[in-house]
Structure formats: C-alpha cells, structure tokens
Amino acid sequence: MDLQLRDRAAIVGGASQGIGFGIARRLALEGARVAMLARREPSLLEAAERIRAETGASVVPVVADIRKAEHIRRAVEEAVKVFGTIHIVVNNDGAPPVGRLAGFDDAAWQRAVEQNLMSVVRMVREVTPHMRAAGGGSVVNITALSSIQPMIGFGLSVATWAGVIGLAKTLSLELAKDRITINTICPGLIDTPRLSTVFTRRAEQEDRDPSVVVEEVKQSVPIGRLGTPEDIAALVALLVSPLGSFITGTTIQVDGGGRQSLL
Ligand SMILES: NC(=O)c1ccc[n+]([C@@H]2O[C@H](COP(=O)([O-])OP(=O)(O)OC[C@H]3O[C@@H](n4cnc5c(N)ncnc54)[C@H](OP(=O)(O)O)[C@@H]3O)[C@@H](O)[C@H]2O)c1
C-alpha cells in the first residue's frame, strides 16, 4: 500500500534510538524527509547516517532538548530551513523518573510537566502555522499504556501524559478546520534500550538472571512477545498518511492486548 508520504516533511523527537528511531526509519522508508531530534550528538549523527544509508532519504539530525522552549523553536526553524515546511510531527522522547508520588517535590513535578506536557504544547504551537500554510498536517504523541491504565511508580508520567491526552483531544477539535490531525499512541512493553535498562535493574534488585525476567515479562503480554519500535512506527505511518486523514482526536494503545478494559 502506498501511504503517499513521499517528500512529506517530518520532525521526529527522541529519534536516536528506540521507538523514535523506528518511527524516523519507517517514515524515511516511505519516502518522507525527516528531521531527527535528540540531545546527545554522537548517537544522533550515527542514527541519522544509518537511516540515510538504508533509505536514501533526506535526513537532518538536530541536537535539541525538548524540555527547553528555545531548543524546540530552533529545531523547527532548522527543519523548515531545510525542508521548506512541516507536515508531520511526532512528539516522543524520554520520561520523568519512576517512583512513588509522595517522594516527588514541586521541582520534580515542574520538570515532569516541562518534559511530557509543555514540550508538546510548545512543539504544536511552533509547527501549526507551517502546517496551516501547507494545507494540513499531522501530530502524533507517544505516551504510554500507563497513561490510560495507571501503574504504581509511574505517577509523574501518568499525570502529565493524561494532560497530553486532554490537550490532543481539544486540539483535534480546534485544528480540524485547518486539516491538522492529532492523535496519541499509548505503547505497551516495547523492546528498546530503555526497556533493557529497566529489565537489567529489576534483575539486579531481585538478584535474578535478566533473561528469566525478560521471559516472564513476555509471558505477561497476551500476544506472547514484546512489541517492537516497528509496531509503533507502522501505526504512526498510517496516522500521518493522507490515508489516515479522517482519524483525529484518538488515543490508541499498541500493547499486544495488555490493556484490560472495555473502554
Ligand atoms: N519502551 C517501552 O516499553 C515504552 C513503553 C511505553 C512508553 N514508552 C515511552 O516511549 C518513549 C520512548 O521510549 P524508548 O523506549 O524508545 O526510549 P529510549 O530507548 O530511552 O530512547 C529515548 C530517545 O529520546 C531521546 N531523548 C530523551 N530525552 C530527551 C529530551 N529531553 N530531549 C530530546 N530527546 C530526548 C534519547 O536520546 P538522548 O538521550 O540523546 O536525548 C533517545 O533518542 C518514552 O517517553 C517512553 O516513556 C516506552
């Protein structure tokens, strides 16, 4: 199926590894031009080069920390300078620390709000004038299954990503007339460097073999495996494609059946 993404101009956050890398690669494979964002330059340059070599796409690495308003503004400017416009934005990056909510002070909350919520507010504010001028566009937010099925220890993310879901739903109404769609994906367990770190830490804490921990976690997923960045990227590609232009304001889990709820 041709997703009609050839020459579309995209910005993908947290694109040097994991889910963001998978999304940037998929969009490039579909013929899009991609600005890839991350903080650490060496790994970002290496990731951009890998995608460029594999796909031949126009790929622009932009060093940026999405917690900083000025970095977001500069990243959008750089992408527009190279591509002329922006059609697609994928808001993805790291996440606030894990821990019981009683242990977090105002400063920790402020950092979580900046990282998970304000980064999306600011990015959308910067890109919508370009999307409007281009005749439309698509925004996809990557959150987590825990933002619709809360888990103990993930409260900073749950609370701030719930804000992103509310923001996206409202924006989908406000931006529909401009033919700009906005949707939110809630990944379940996805095999990335971040998840490996979580498994290693858990195995150390419980003094167990990491491979046993991984196997147990896999068996907890109804479909019997971890997700891959490609599983997330496939949905992103549809949502940002002209073929997905009637889909907006949705919150969709990609979790191998992990969510246990009717709604
Ligand atoms: N993996 C899972 O099972 C899973 C499940 C549900 C939700 N998620 C969420 O999905 C997102 C991506 O997860 P992942 O597993 O792909 O993580 P990952 O492997 O740690 O990759 C994170 C990427 O984001 C970049 N990044 C982190 N903080 C950033 C910042 N402040 N500004 C710009 N770039 C930043 C990192 O590069 P630099 O460090 O160089 O900046 C890296 O490219 C996270 O929000 C995570 O919570 C993941």
The ligand as an SDF file (V2000), in Angstrom:
LIG
                    3D

 48 52  0  0  0  0  0  0  0  0999 V2000
   10.0000    1.0790   25.6590 N   0  0  0  0  0  0  0  0  0  0  0  0
    8.8340    0.9080   26.2230 C   0  0  0  0  0  0  0  0  0  0  0  0
    8.4590   -0.2030   26.6390 O   0  0  0  0  0  0  0  0  0  0  0  0
    7.8820    2.0840   26.3580 C   0  0  0  0  0  0  0  0  0  0  0  0
    6.5660    1.7970   26.7440 C   0  0  0  0  0  0  0  0  0  0  0  0
    5.6570    2.8300   26.8780 C   0  0  0  0  0  0  0  0  0  0  0  0
    6.0650    4.1280   26.6450 C   0  0  0  0  0  0  0  0  0  0  0  0
    7.3580    4.3920   26.2950 N   0  0  0  0  0  0  0  0  0  0  0  0
    7.7110    5.7950   26.1050 C   0  0  0  0  0  0  0  0  0  0  0  0
    8.1210    5.9980   24.7690 O   0  0  0  0  0  0  0  0  0  0  0  0
    9.1590    6.9970   24.7350 C   0  0  0  0  0  0  0  0  0  0  0  0
   10.3820    6.4280   24.0250 C   0  0  0  0  0  0  0  0  0  0  0  0
   10.7960    5.2760   24.7380 O   0  0  0  0  0  0  0  0  0  0  0  0
   12.0440    4.3970   24.2790 P   0  0  0  0  0  0  0  0  0  0  0  0
   11.8810    3.0900   24.9720 O   0  0  0  0  0  0  0  0  0  0  0  0
   12.2080    4.4420   22.8030 O   0  0  0  0  0  0  0  0  0  0  0  0
   13.2180    5.2240   24.9950 O   0  0  0  0  0  0  0  0  0  0  0  0
   14.8220    5.2220   24.7400 P   0  0  0  0  0  0  0  0  0  0  0  0
   15.2650    3.9420   24.1510 O   0  0  0  0  0  0  0  0  0  0  0  0
   15.4030    5.6660   26.0430 O   0  0  0  0  0  0  0  0  0  0  0  0
   15.0160    6.4090   23.6760 O   0  0  0  0  0  0  0  0  0  0  0  0
   14.6990    7.7180   24.0600 C   0  0  0  0  0  0  0  0  0  0  0  0
   15.0940    8.6880   22.9530 C   0  0  0  0  0  0  0  0  0  0  0  0
   14.6770   10.0020   23.3380 O   0  0  0  0  0  0  0  0  0  0  0  0
   15.8050   10.8910   23.3910 C   0  0  0  0  0  0  0  0  0  0  0  0
   15.5420   11.8440   24.4730 N   0  0  0  0  0  0  0  0  0  0  0  0
   15.4090   11.5650   25.7950 C   0  0  0  0  0  0  0  0  0  0  0  0
   15.1720   12.7030   26.4790 N   0  0  0  0  0  0  0  0  0  0  0  0
   15.1590   13.7190   25.5640 C   0  0  0  0  0  0  0  0  0  0  0  0
   14.9940   15.1220   25.6580 C   0  0  0  0  0  0  0  0  0  0  0  0
   14.7810   15.7340   26.8190 N   0  0  0  0  0  0  0  0  0  0  0  0
   15.0380   15.8450   24.5180 N   0  0  0  0  0  0  0  0  0  0  0  0
   15.2450   15.2560   23.3360 C   0  0  0  0  0  0  0  0  0  0  0  0
   15.4170   13.9200   23.1810 N   0  0  0  0  0  0  0  0  0  0  0  0
   15.3770   13.1790   24.2810 C   0  0  0  0  0  0  0  0  0  0  0  0
   17.0020    9.9550   23.5980 C   0  0  0  0  0  0  0  0  0  0  0  0
   18.2300   10.4930   23.1210 O   0  0  0  0  0  0  0  0  0  0  0  0
   19.1260   11.4520   24.0840 P   0  0  0  0  0  0  0  0  0  0  0  0
   19.2170   10.7580   25.4000 O   0  0  0  0  0  0  0  0  0  0  0  0
   20.4170   11.5870   23.3590 O   0  0  0  0  0  0  0  0  0  0  0  0
   18.3970   12.7540   24.1730 O   0  0  0  0  0  0  0  0  0  0  0  0
   16.5880    8.7650   22.7150 C   0  0  0  0  0  0  0  0  0  0  0  0
   16.7960    9.0710   21.3600 O   0  0  0  0  0  0  0  0  0  0  0  0
    9.4190    7.3840   26.2000 C   0  0  0  0  0  0  0  0  0  0  0  0
    8.6540    8.5280   26.5150 O   0  0  0  0  0  0  0  0  0  0  0  0
    8.8990    6.1870   26.9730 C   0  0  0  0  0  0  0  0  0  0  0  0
    8.4980    6.5150   28.2780 O   0  0  0  0  0  0  0  0  0  0  0  0
    8.2640    3.3900   26.1430 C   0  0  0  0  0  0  0  0  0  0  0  0
  1  2  1  0
  2  3  2  0
  2  4  1  0
  4  5  1  0
  4 48  2  0
  5  6  2  0
  6  7  1  0
  7  8  2  0
  8  9  1  0
  8 48  1  0
  9 10  1  0
  9 46  1  0
 10 11  1  0
 11 12  1  0
 11 44  1  0
 12 13  1  0
 13 14  1  0
 14 15  2  0
 14 16  1  0
 14 17  1  0
 17 18  1  0
 18 19  2  0
 18 20  1  0
 18 21  1  0
 21 22  1  0
 22 23  1  0
 23 24  1  0
 23 42  1  0
 24 25  1  0
 25 26  1  0
 25 36  1  0
 26 27  1  0
 26 35  1  0
 27 28  2  0
 28 29  1  0
 29 30  1  0
 29 35  2  0
 30 31  1  0
 30 32  2  0
 32 33  1  0
 33 34  2  0
 34 35  1  0
 36 37  1  0
 36 42  1  0
 37 38  1  0
 38 39  2  0
 38 40  1  0
 38 41  1  0
 42 43  1  0
 44 45  1  0
 44 46  1  0
 46 47  1  0
M  CHG  2   8   1  16  -1
M  END
$$$$
